Amino acid sequence: MPDQRIPDFFLVGHPKSGTTALHEMLKAHPQIHMCPEKEPWFFASELRFRPPPRKPVGIPETLEEYLGLFEDALPGQRMGEASTPYLWSHSAAAAIAESRPDAKIVAVLREPASFLRSLHLQFLEAFIETETDFGLALELEQDRREGRRIPRETYWPQMLLYSEHVRYVEQLRRYRAVFAQEQMLVLAYEDFRRDNEATVRAVLRFLEVDDAHAIESVQANPSVRPRSQRANALVQALTVGRGPVAGVVKRPLKALTPDGPRRRALDAFRRRMIYAEPLAPDERLTRQLRKRFKSEVLALSDYLERDFAGTWGYDCD
């Protein structure tokens, strides 16, 4: 593969923390080529054993397949990809460093209570989670750590250990163990939301491309709430063709419509009829989570020598 090269930079997560919008805004820059398949997940070996059924393109199995995703990059363009599980993954940092030791890493962190609430909603949407009550889902963590109370259709049970997603210092240390400090840029989601343009220009400078290029803000991947988990399950079954009823319904649909338009139609139906705006956060639960994860936020502030505690309001709780 003499003409193929590993990406120059990686957006490593977390989900629900602006990585989709950042991916889209970087993709518009002429000196950057973002992987057209967002979330290739190639370097997170934990996820390969069972890719999610609704993922349009499977996880590349070989380096050659992975590099083929970047075949349209122009000479001289910075190549990048965004895979949100890379920060959570225990294997991704070392795997990326082994393949591209001079890579640049961009991590986006979000205030833990709001992050976990949005993550729970995404897990419901993606059918990783079936417990619709956020507080109860958190309480199930110990049972699930011991292999109990795991939904039958869950393809990534380890993702349901919610507290593992906000071990920010531990996650960053995996990258600092294999990458120099100057190769890493850590952003706060709240800063990105407050000023898209300033954050993107900081990323462009970090990537050493023209930071004066026009930037258009993008809103992407908003949180939604399933109106009915039963209806969500039915559409999920139709999407992946599981179960006898789903098979009977999906076969004529498949005969009449190609896979791409059929998937887009089901996704459009899901957005219109299955999902609604999230309910207001439970203030009592939010306070409990902020108390629970305050030590993590204070440790992050010390580790990066940056006032995340102040940014997220943990300095006065």
DABELFEN-V125072 format. One record per residue. N is the residue number from 1. RES is the residue in one small letter. NEAR is the number of other C-alpha atoms within 12 Angstrom. Layout:
n=N res=RES near=NEAR
n=N res=RES near=NEAR
This chain:
n=1 res=m near=12
n=2 res=p near=7
n=3 res=d near=14
n=4 res=q near=21
n=5 res=r near=27
n=6 res=i near=36
n=7 res=p near=37
n=8 res=d near=34
n=9 res=f near=40
n=10 res=f near=50
n=11 res=l near=48
n=12 res=v near=46
n=13 res=g near=44
n=14 res=h near=41
n=15 res=p near=42
n=16 res=k near=37
n=17 res=s near=42
n=18 res=g near=43
n=19 res=t near=44
n=20 res=t near=34
n=21 res=a near=33
n=22 res=l near=50
n=23 res=h near=41
n=24 res=e near=31
n=25 res=m near=31
n=26 res=l near=45
n=27 res=k near=31
n=28 res=a near=22
n=29 res=h near=29
n=30 res=p near=24
n=31 res=q near=24
n=32 res=i near=35
n=33 res=h near=34
n=34 res=m near=37
n=35 res=c near=35
n=36 res=p near=28
n=37 res=e near=29
n=38 res=k near=34
n=39 res=e near=37
n=40 res=p near=40
n=41 res=w near=43
n=42 res=f near=43
n=43 res=f near=39
n=44 res=a near=29
n=45 res=s near=26
n=46 res=e near=24
n=47 res=l near=31
n=48 res=r near=23
n=49 res=f near=17
n=50 res=r near=19
n=51 res=p near=25
n=52 res=p near=27
n=53 res=p near=24
n=54 res=r near=28
n=55 res=k near=22
n=56 res=p near=21
n=57 res=v near=22
n=58 res=g near=24
n=59 res=i near=30
n=60 res=p near=25
n=61 res=e near=21
n=62 res=t near=17
n=63 res=l near=23
n=64 res=e near=18
n=65 res=e near=19
n=66 res=y near=28
n=67 res=l near=29
n=68 res=g near=23
n=69 res=l near=31
n=70 res=f near=31
n=71 res=e near=24
n=72 res=d near=17
n=73 res=a near=27
n=74 res=l near=17
n=75 res=p near=16
n=76 res=g near=13
n=77 res=q near=27
n=78 res=r near=32
n=79 res=m near=37
n=80 res=g near=40
n=81 res=e near=43
n=82 res=a near=42
n=83 res=s near=43
n=84 res=t near=36
n=85 res=p near=39
n=86 res=y near=40
n=87 res=l near=43
n=88 res=w near=40
n=89 res=s near=35
n=90 res=h near=26
n=91 res=s near=25
n=92 res=a near=35
n=93 res=a near=41
n=94 res=a near=27
n=95 res=a near=26
n=96 res=i near=37
n=97 res=a near=28
n=98 res=e near=17
n=99 res=s near=21
n=100 res=r near=24
n=101 res=p near=24
n=102 res=d near=22
n=103 res=a near=36
n=104 res=k near=38
n=105 res=i near=42
n=106 res=v near=44
n=107 res=a near=40
n=108 res=v near=45
n=109 res=l near=44
n=110 res=r near=37
n=111 res=e near=39
n=112 res=p near=41
n=113 res=a near=37
n=114 res=s near=31
n=115 res=f near=34
n=116 res=l near=38
n=117 res=r near=41
n=118 res=s near=32
n=119 res=l near=41
n=120 res=h near=38
n=121 res=l near=37
n=122 res=q near=30
n=123 res=f near=37
n=124 res=l near=37
n=125 res=e near=38
n=126 res=a near=34
n=127 res=f near=39
n=128 res=i near=34
n=129 res=e near=39
n=130 res=t near=32
n=131 res=e near=29
n=132 res=t near=28
n=133 res=d near=22
n=134 res=f near=34
n=135 res=g near=23
n=136 res=l near=20
n=137 res=a near=31
n=138 res=l near=31
n=139 res=e near=20
n=140 res=l near=26
n=141 res=e near=26
n=142 res=q near=20
n=143 res=d near=19
n=144 res=r near=23
n=145 res=r near=20
n=146 res=e near=14
n=147 res=g near=17
n=148 res=r near=16
n=149 res=r near=24
n=150 res=i near=27
n=151 res=p near=26
n=152 res=r near=16
n=153 res=e near=24
n=154 res=t near=26
n=155 res=y near=25
n=156 res=w near=27
n=157 res=p near=31
n=158 res=q near=30
n=159 res=m near=34
n=160 res=l near=39
n=161 res=l near=32
n=162 res=y near=34
n=163 res=s near=29
n=164 res=e near=27
n=165 res=h near=37
n=166 res=v near=38
n=167 res=r near=31
n=168 res=y near=38
n=169 res=v near=30
n=170 res=e near=23
n=171 res=q near=33
n=172 res=l near=40
n=173 res=r near=23
n=174 res=r near=28
n=175 res=y near=39
n=176 res=r near=27
n=177 res=a near=18
n=178 res=v near=27
n=179 res=f near=27
n=180 res=a near=19
n=181 res=q near=21
n=182 res=e near=17
n=183 res=q near=27
n=184 res=m near=31
n=185 res=l near=33
n=186 res=v near=40
n=187 res=l near=38
n=188 res=a near=36
n=189 res=y near=34
n=190 res=e near=25
n=191 res=d near=24
n=192 res=f near=31
n=193 res=r near=26
n=194 res=r near=15
n=195 res=d near=21
n=196 res=n near=28
n=197 res=e near=25
n=198 res=a near=22
n=199 res=t near=32
n=200 res=v near=42
n=201 res=r near=27
n=202 res=a near=25
n=203 res=v near=36
n=204 res=l near=33
n=205 res=r near=18
n=206 res=f near=25
n=207 res=l near=33
n=208 res=e near=19
n=209 res=v near=23
n=210 res=d near=22
n=211 res=d near=23
n=212 res=a near=18
n=213 res=h near=19
n=214 res=a near=17
n=215 res=i near=25
n=216 res=e near=20
n=217 res=s near=25
n=218 res=v near=24
n=219 res=q near=20
n=220 res=a near=19
n=221 res=n near=22
n=222 res=p near=24
n=223 res=s near=31
n=224 res=v near=30
n=225 res=r near=34
n=226 res=p near=35
n=227 res=r near=23
n=228 res=s near=21
n=229 res=q near=27
n=230 res=r near=19
n=231 res=a near=20
n=232 res=n near=33
n=233 res=a near=31
n=234 res=l near=26
n=235 res=v near=37
n=236 res=q near=34
n=237 res=a near=26
n=238 res=l near=33
n=239 res=t near=36
n=240 res=v near=29
n=241 res=g near=25
n=242 res=r near=21
n=243 res=g near=18
n=244 res=p near=14
n=245 res=v near=15
n=246 res=a near=21
n=247 res=g near=20
n=248 res=v near=16
n=249 res=v near=21
n=250 res=k near=28
n=251 res=r near=21
n=252 res=p near=15
n=253 res=l near=22
n=254 res=k near=21
n=255 res=a near=12
n=256 res=l near=13
n=257 res=t near=16
n=258 res=p near=15
n=259 res=d near=22
n=260 res=g near=18
n=261 res=p near=16
n=262 res=r near=24
n=263 res=r near=26
n=264 res=r near=17
n=265 res=a near=20
n=266 res=l near=27
n=267 res=d near=24
n=268 res=a near=15
n=269 res=f near=20
n=270 res=r near=29
n=271 res=r near=23
n=272 res=r near=17
n=273 res=m near=20
n=274 res=i near=26
n=275 res=y near=29
n=276 res=a near=20
n=277 res=e near=18
n=278 res=p near=23
n=279 res=l near=19
n=280 res=a near=16
n=281 res=p near=21
n=282 res=d near=17
n=283 res=e near=15
n=284 res=r near=13
n=285 res=l near=22
n=286 res=t near=24
n=287 res=r near=19
n=288 res=q near=17
n=289 res=l near=32
n=290 res=r near=30
n=291 res=k near=21
n=292 res=r near=20
n=293 res=f near=31
n=294 res=k near=30
n=295 res=s near=24
n=296 res=e near=30
n=297 res=v near=37
n=298 res=l near=31
n=299 res=a near=23
n=300 res=l near=34
n=301 res=s near=25
n=302 res=d near=17
n=303 res=y near=23
n=304 res=l near=23
n=305 res=e near=15
n=306 res=r near=18
n=307 res=d near=20
n=308 res=f near=33
n=309 res=a near=29
n=310 res=g near=21
n=311 res=t near=23
n=312 res=w near=30
n=313 res=g near=20
n=314 res=y near=27
n=315 res=d near=17
n=316 res=c near=12
n=317 res=d near=19
